[in-house]
């Protein structure tokens, strides 16, 4: 009898191995993951040099594992299985059980606006006693992969990027603003804008012990500013509107409405006109799920789509041109082309995970917007991706708006300011990005590098 069992077992396993071999070797391989909203690895080009250095085989291995047939289906099945395990534990009355991934799970993201996603942490369950009624969330939260706090229940889950930096982490950023003012002189007004991230306003109280105050970070940094540099306190205005959709629930960025309230503070600080939302057309991308699904690896985020709402100015004329950077797979600039004219607001279909690229189509470019606001004021915004949502609310405020992403600029900033007659320069970054050494190094390099 045992022999029959082993024969059946070996036959079943052989068939399974054969089916998987056929699946992974002969079925079409996807080039894009709808689930993760990203391009998948492509089959590498063969060269003799890459073969002998080992690079070719490494790239083949990476492509083979990243582009497996039905990848999204298998990934979804895995997430469903993990979710089912969590639900089972809860049903057995173990709400208080904690799964610790490692001491560094809740740490702030310092080197970029998005965290690394190579490894997945387990989930930490946290019982929450009470929450602000304005948040409209449930009484439980959990810390998922990379210290991401998930709040509420489907279909209204909010995913929050962790923040655990010391209060003085952005002081060097403020001193960089001082240096820009000193170098550029009195003909250019420099502003410092530090943008809080969503966890500052929506973190449940029971998770506060793992999260540092961004208000303290911003206030401490602004104390470092020289009197001639203007601090833009967007925090104060955002805090007044936390009951509104000023941050996206499923993305690490703020919502366009949050950028609107910050833009209002920019205009006030600069002493330029500003129009309220009655002068804009509201547009909506429905069923939006942003970056936090991929970063958290939690299916509840995918099941909590939201409306991506943005606003297009109606009563001002504007023309947009771009110098577009070409970048390699590591996001290093390899070349550029332009200027070319194109639209400022790009259109995305309902359900698209790329809707935050509505503004300028993304980051890797220099943007110049000429408006019909004839007041002689020309603004340059130095930013990370949070800054993308800002300029569209300032077309009524400035004659020209220039937008530069700190990760892709290859010009000398002093030459650029003189060439374009910039009158107002804003260093505007979210607090995590502003604290990164790579950010400060880039801003310092812009002052001395040769244009290319």
PEBEL-V594701 format. One record per run of one state. SS is the DSSP state (~ for helix, > for strand, _ for the rest). FROM is the first residue (numbers start at 1). LEN is the number of residues. If there is no record, write none. Layout:
BEGIN
SS/FROM/LEN
SS/FROM/LEN
END
This chain:
BEGIN
_/1/1
~/2/25
_/27/5
>/32/2
_/34/4
>/38/2
_/40/8
~/48/6
_/54/1
~/55/12
_/67/4
~/71/21
_/92/32
>/124/4
_/128/5
~/133/3
_/136/4
>/140/4
_/144/1
~/145/3
_/148/1
>/149/3
_/152/6
>/158/3
_/161/10
~/171/14
_/185/4
>/189/7
_/196/3
~/199/4
_/203/2
~/205/6
_/211/3
~/214/9
_/223/7
>/230/3
_/233/1
~/234/6
_/240/7
>/247/1
_/248/6
>/254/1
_/255/1
~/256/15
_/271/6
~/277/3
>/280/9
_/289/3
~/292/5
_/297/2
~/299/4
_/303/3
>/306/8
_/314/4
>/318/10
_/328/5
>/333/10
_/343/2
>/345/1
_/346/9
~/355/4
>/359/1
_/360/5
>/365/7
_/372/6
>/378/6
_/384/1
~/385/5
_/390/1
~/391/3
_/394/6
>/400/6
_/406/7
~/413/8
_/421/3
>/424/7
~/431/4
_/435/2
~/437/10
_/447/6
END
